[in-house]
Amino acid sequence: MKHHPKRLVVLLAAAFPCFVVAQTALTLDSVVVTGSRTEHSSFDLPAAVDVVDAARIGADQAKVNASEALAAVPGISVQNRQNYAQDLQISSRGFGARSAFGVRGIRLISDGIPASMPDGQGQVATFNLDRAERIEVMRGPMSSVYGNHAGGVIQMFTADGKGRPTVEGNFLAGSYGMWKAGAMAQGAVGGLGYVVDASRFSSDGYREHSQVERDQTFAKLTWAPDADSRLMFVANGFSQKADDPLGLSWDRFRNDPRSVDPVAEQFNTRKTIDHTQGGVSYERRFGEHSVQLSAYTGQRSVIQYQSIPRFVQLVTPATPANDPKRKHSGGVIDFDRAFSGISGRWIGRYALAGGKLTTTLGMDYEQSTDERRGYENYTSATTLGVKGALRRNEEDKVASFDQYAQAEWQGERWGFTGGLRHSRVAFKVDDNYIATGNGDDSGNVSYEKTTPMLAATYRLTPAVNLYASAARGFETPTLNELFYSGPGGTFSFDLKPATSTHLETGLKAFIGKDSRLDVAIFQVKTDDELVVSSASGGRTSYRNAGQTTRRGLEVAVDSRWPANLTSRVAYTGLDARYDEAFASGATTVDAGKRLPGIAAHTLFGELAWRHPATGFHAAVETIARSNVQVEDTNTQRAAPFYAIANLRTGIERSFGALTLRGFARLDNVFDRQYVGSVIVGDGNGRFYESAPGRNWLAGISAKYAF
C-alpha cells in the first residue's frame, strides 16, 4: 500500500474529538475465528467483528468486569450496574437491554465452551479476565449461525501455558474499599502446557448496601499428542456473595445517588452464587480438513432474597382459594442447576473455481436441569429478609439441539458465505408443590426454527473491502422470562419466540500503513419482540409486543501516530422503535416509541502514548452516551445524557527474569453525577442505577520466569 492519506482520520477526529487506544503496538488486522469458525482475517470477514486483545483487556484495569474491556467496541453497550448481585447489563444493537439481570440475546463462549445456558441466558461474570488473551465480539447477521440469540456473539480465549515456568502475583486497591489480589502460574513441561490462576475481589460498593466478595479460580491444560492434533481441558470456579441495592427513583437519585430504597435494607436483598464448570475439547487435522469435538458440564447454585412485600405473599386461612396470593412463589429464589453439553463439527477445505472453499457441518446439544424452590422472605411481620415457609418446589428442564451447515468461497476479489441452522429449544416444568389454591402447574413448551444467512464481500482495492449480509434471527424466551409471565404470576407456556430479519452492509479500509476504518450500516426488523410487562421487587414478567425496527451506524477508526501515539474512535448510532402499538396492562404503547434501555448515540474514545524504552505509558479516555428511555411509553424521566473522562498511567520494567508492573487510574475525572444503567419497566419507579463519582484505582504486579 503506497498511499498514506490521513485526511479521513483527521476529519473523523475533528468530528469526534475523543480518542481511543491500545497500550502496546496497535494491530490493525487481527485473526479471528468467530463467524467462520476457522482462522480468518478480520478484514476479509463479511461481518462487524472486533478483537479486544490482551493489551486492551489489561489496560490499567482491575480486570473484574467485562465492561472495562468492551468499552471501545461499537454496537455493544456494557453498563456496570454497580450491583454485582445482578451482573453487568450488556446489549448488542439493543438486544439484551431489557434483561433484569445477566446477559440474554447474546451468545457467550469461553475457550470454545458455552457460557450461555440452553435457553439463551448467560453470566459474563464467569469470564476469567485475568487470563484472557483476546475477546472477539461479533454483531449482525453472521451471528445467526450460533443459534438461539439475536444480538451477537462474545467469545473469550485464554492464553495457553507455554515456555519457561513463570509465577505472578498482583494486588490492586481503589475507592469504596475495593481491592483484589491474585496469583498465577503457567508454563510447559514435557509438551503439557498448564495455566493455574486464583483471585479474590472485594468491595464495599459505591452505593449503600452494595458490598461484594468474589473468588475465582481457573485451570487450563493443553497437550498436542502429535503434529496434527490438540487436546485442551479447562475448568473454572466462581463464588460470590453480593448485596443488592436495587434501583432508585429519580428524586432519590438526584438527591442522594449513593443511597438505597429502604426496602433493600428491610429485606436485606442479596444474592449468593456458586458456579463450577469444566470442559474438554479435541481437534484433529486430516490434511486440509479437520474435526473438532467438545464436551462440558457444570453446576450452579443461587440463593436470592428479594424485596417483595409481605402482604403480597401472605396467605391466611381466610384467603380464598382463587386468590393470586396462593399462587405466589415467595420472595426467596433458591435453585441448584446441573448443565452439560456436547458439540462436534467437520471443517473441509477445497480448491474450487480458482478460489478456496471452506465448508463446516456441525451440531450442538445442551441441557440444564434446575431443582428450584421458592420461600417466603419473612417469618413474621417484623422478621424480614429471612427464609420462611416453602411456596414453590419444581424441576425445570431445558434442552436445545441444533444442527448447522456453513460454506465460504473466497476468490481473488469476491467472497461468498452462506449458512443454515436448525434450532429446537424445549422447556419442561414438573411442579412438586401442590396446595390449596395452587394446583399442578406442570407443563412443557418447545420452539423450533431454521435460520439462514448469506453474505458477500468485494475487494474494491487491496486496501478496501465492501460487504453485505442478510439473515433471519431466532430468540426464545429464557426460563426467567417464562417464570411469572403467566396468569397470576405463574409459569407461562404462551410466550412466543421473537423472530428477526437482519440486513447489514459495511466497509473496511486501511488508510495508509497506520490506520484502519470500519463502518457498518444495519437494519433489524423483529416480530413478537419480548418486552417487560411488569417489574417489581426484583421479579420481572414479560409479554410479546408487535413489530420493532432497529436501524444503526457503527464506526471505528484505529490509528498509529508519530511520537508513539495510538488512538481509536468508536461511535454507535442506533434508532430502535416500536412499529406497532400494543397494550401493556392498562396502558397503550404507541407506535414510534423508542425501545427502553437503548441509547441513540454512544461515543467511546482514547488517546494513549507509550515510551518504547522505559515502558512508561499514559492515556486519556472519554465516554459519552445520549439519554435512555426507562419504560415503553417513554413518559417517565429518561436517564440523561452524560460524558465522562478518565485518566490512566503505568509502567512496566524487566530486570532479568523479573518483570514489574504498576498502574494508577482516575475515573470520572470531573466528578459527574450520572445514571450508569437502568432497570427497564420497574413497577415501583426505581429505574435508575447511579454510577460512581470521581474514583481511583492503583495496582502492582510481579512476574518471575524460572
Secondary structure as UniProt FT lines:
FT   HELIX           7..15
FT   STRAND          31..32
FT   TURN            34..36
FT   STRAND          40..41
FT   TURN            42..44
FT   STRAND          48..53
FT   HELIX           54..57
FT   HELIX           66..70
FT   TURN            71..72
FT   TURN            74..75
FT   STRAND          76..79
FT   TURN            84..85
FT   STRAND          89..92
FT   TURN            93..94
FT   TURN            96..98
FT   STRAND          106..110
FT   TURN            111..112
FT   STRAND          113..114
FT   TURN            118..119
FT   HELIX           124..126
FT   HELIX           129..131
FT   STRAND          132..139
FT   HELIX           141..146
FT   STRAND          152..158
FT   STRAND          166..174
FT   TURN            175..177
FT   STRAND          178..189
FT   TURN            190..191
FT   STRAND          192..203
FT   TURN            208..209
FT   STRAND          212..223
FT   TURN            227..228
FT   STRAND          229..243
FT   HELIX           250..255
FT   TURN            257..258
FT   HELIX           262..266
FT   TURN            267..268
FT   STRAND          270..286
FT   TURN            287..288
FT   STRAND          289..305
FT   HELIX           310..313
FT   TURN            317..318
FT   TURN            321..322
FT   HELIX           324..327
FT   STRAND          332..352
FT   TURN            353..354
FT   STRAND          355..375
FT   STRAND          390..410
FT   STRAND          414..431
FT   TURN            436..437
FT   STRAND          443..461
FT   TURN            462..463
FT   STRAND          464..475
FT   HELIX           479..482
FT   TURN            483..484
FT   HELIX           487..489
FT   STRAND          498..511
FT   TURN            512..514
FT   STRAND          515..527
FT   STRAND          530..536
FT   TURN            537..538
FT   STRAND          539..544
FT   STRAND          548..561
FT   TURN            562..564
FT   STRAND          565..578
FT   STRAND          582..584
FT   TURN            585..586
FT   STRAND          587..589
FT   TURN            591..592
FT   TURN            596..597
FT   STRAND          601..610
FT   TURN            612..614
FT   STRAND          617..625
FT   TURN            632..633
FT   STRAND          642..655
FT   TURN            656..657
FT   STRAND          658..667
FT   TURN            669..670
FT   STRAND          675..678
FT   TURN            680..681
FT   TURN            683..684
FT   STRAND          688..690
FT   STRAND          695..705
//
